[in-house]
Amino acid sequence: MPFAASSDHSFFSKSKFTAPGSSTVVTTRLVAVPRAAPPRAGAPVIKVSAQPAASSPKPSRDFEVLKRKNNEVLQRAPAKKRRVNPEVSILGGARDSPPRTRSLRAASKSSASSRQTSIAPSPLCNELRSSPSTRATSVASSVPPSIPARECWITEEGYPGLGFLSSESVVQDLMKGYKAYFNNPDDPSDRSFDPHPTDYPFTYLEYPNTGASERFILLAPKDKDHYNPIMCLESSLHTIIEYYLTPAQRTLFGTLPSKDLADEELEESDCPSLHSYAPSPPTSIPSPDSDSSSSSSSSQSSQFSHFTDSSINSASSLSSISALSCYAKQRTPSGPSTVDYLRLFQRAVHKHDGPLFLKVMGAINALLCILKYPPIPMDPFLPAPPNALHAAVKPWTHLDPDVVQRIIEETYQRAVGPHVHRLTRYAPFSSAVYGELLPPFASDIFRQTGLREGMLFIDLGAGVGNVVLQAALETGCRAYGIELAPDPACIGRSQLEQFQMRCKMWGVRPGEVELEEGDMLLSAKVDKLVKEADVVLVNNKVFDHKLNEALRQKFLDLKEGAVVVSLTCLMGSVRATARNTISRERSSSPALKERNLDDIGEIFTVTSRPYYAGSVSWGNGGGDYFLQRMNREDYARRRQQLETARSGRSMRSRR
C-alpha cells in the first residue's frame, strides 16, 4: 500500500526519513598526459625546483637506443588505478576533517540558456563532463547546485472555485471513522464537540491569498494513521506564520515553536491559568468596550498600530481578540501586557479544551484578516493597500521546501487519501504494481539533475502524479506525466485540479503541468516530448525485461545532456553500489569493444546514488537509483579511439 507524503497528518503510517551518513572514499587514476593543462583557479600548486646535476660522461649510443625502447614500452602500458589511503587527505588535511569539494556554481552559470542545446547544470553533468570515461570509479561532488531564481508570485486572487475539496468535506464523507477530541472542561455535559452528521464542531483558517479560507472539522480519527484535520490545521498555520509574516507581524501571534505548534512540550508557566488573571472564566465574548479587557486589548493593539492604524476598528476583530485579553502577560518589566496566542493554541490542544481552542482560532483568524484586508484609505485617489500575506511571496526567488511539502501534503490528503484503496487494484508480481516516490526522495532527484524553470520533466508511469506536481511546484519546470492504470490516472486528474486551487490559495506559481492516461510506449505525446525532455523519470523497480528494453529504444531520441532517472539501471550493467552519500561515476561500458560497439547503453554515462529508508512507499529499506545522461560526444570520442587502435594494429600487421 502506498504511504502518504507526510506521516503525522495523513492516511498512512509514519514515514521515517533517515538522515544520510557521511563518509568518503577516494580513488585516483593514473593516465598518460601528453601535455600539461593550465592550473585551475584556486587549485593547490606544487612547486618543484631542480638542482643542477654533477657532470657525467656522455651516454653511449647503445644506452640511448635502450632508453628509447623503454620509453615506448612505458607509453603503451595501460593506465592503472591506485588506491589512496583515506586516512591521509590528498589536500593535506587531517583525517577527521570534512572532505573538500569543488563548487559547481560557476559551471552552472556558464551553461547556455537554451534548453534545447545545453546540458543541464547539475552535479551529474559537470562531473561527467570534466573527465573522460574510464574503468576507474570516481567520487562525484556532493555540493548541490545553487537554486536558480524564478518568479513565485501570482496576481490572481485565491478563491478556490467550484469543485474545491476542503478538509471539512473529506471528514464529512468519513464521519464514522472519527471521534471527539475536544471537550468543555467547565461543562462535562456539553456534547457540542461530539461527532454528528451535520452539527459537528468546526473552525476555519485564513490562507495567505485574498479570498482563500478553509473549514476544518474538529474531530480526531479513530485510526491514528488516518487523516487528522486538527494536525493538518496546525501544520498549515505554522507554515503561514513562519514563512508569510515579517518578524514584526509574527510577534502579534506570540512565540513560534521550533516544531509544529501542537507537538512542542508546553509548560504551565508559558500559558498561565485563566483563573490567575480573572475571578471566573468568561461565559461569553466580551464587547469591544468592556472595561475588563480595555487595558490588555489596547496594549495588544498597539503592537500592530504602526502598520494598520484603523484595522482594529472592526467589531468582529475586536471581539475575537478581546475574548482572550484575560490571558495577557507582561513579558518584560517595562513592556506592555500581550497575549501569546500560539501558546494558547498549544494549551488548548494539549488540554483538549474545545472552547479555548475556538476562541484562540477566532483571534488568530482576526489577526490574519487584519493583515489580509487592511482598511481602504479615506482618499479615493490613493491606491488600496495590498494583502500583506500575499505580498510576502513577491520577493521570493524560490519556494522553501516546507511550503512545497505543505501544499503537496494538503493536496494529497484531500484528493488521494480517501481513494487509496483503489490504488491496490493491480496484478501482483507484474509491471503494473503501484508504488510512490516520497517527497524527500523526489527533491533529491531534482537537485542532482539540476531541474529548474524552463526545463521539461517527464514521469513515465506517473501514478497519481505526485512527483509531477512536486517538480512543477518546487522547480517551476514544465512537467508531464503519463499513467496506464485507469484508477491512478483518474485520481491523478482530480489531484491536479485540487493542486491548482491550493497553489492559488497559497499565492504561489507552479510550472505548467499535464497528466495523460495512456500507454507510454504507444503515446504520440510521449514520442514528441521525449525529444525535448531534460529529465525523464522511470520508476522501473518492478518492470520486466521486455518493458525496460522497449524504453531503452525510446530513449535514443533524447537530446544531448538529457538525464534518465531510474531505480533499475537501464543503460548497461552496473555492479558497484553507492552508500553513505557517495556517488560513483562510470560509463556503462567504458572501453568500447567490437561486441558492444552498437549497444544503446554506450551513449549514456551512468551515475548511481543512494536513497534511504523512508524514500519510497513499498518498503522501509534503502537502495540505489541511477542517473543516465545522454553523452554522444563521449561515445564519439571512444569510438574514434577504437578506430585509431584498429588502424594501428592493421599497419603493424602489414609490416
Disulfide bonds with the S-S distance in Angstrom:
none
